[in-house]
Amino acid sequence: MATESSRGLSDHLRGVTVTTLACLAGVAAAVTSTTVIGSDPSTTVQLGAVAAFVIAQYPILYAIGVDVSEFGVKDNLYVAFMTFALWFLSSTIVLSTGVTF
């Protein structure tokens, strides 16, 4: 137990933190892209919001205590996919229900 506290987050807490932040970033990207860019589903500019939220997660993860220098290709793809998946689901719900912000 003493070695866990000295090296930072445990592996389980690291995974939960990365997943939670990626999911929240995806929902925030959906709200931002719908609010700022608009709800036209034919535009590809909304993917820029998703990319911005993917990139913005890394300094936040570093500030929380996750060692992002240890991230490999699999971890980076996981963060990008989870953010995109939650953006896609949230954006679909917003567009199909006709919610305006």
Buried (B, 14 or more C-beta within 10 A) or exposed (E): EEEEEEEEBEEEBBBEBBEEBBBBBBBBBBBBBBEEBEBEEEEEEBBEBBEBBBEBBBEBBEEBEBEBEEBEEEBEEBBBEBBBEBBBBBBEEBBEEEEEE
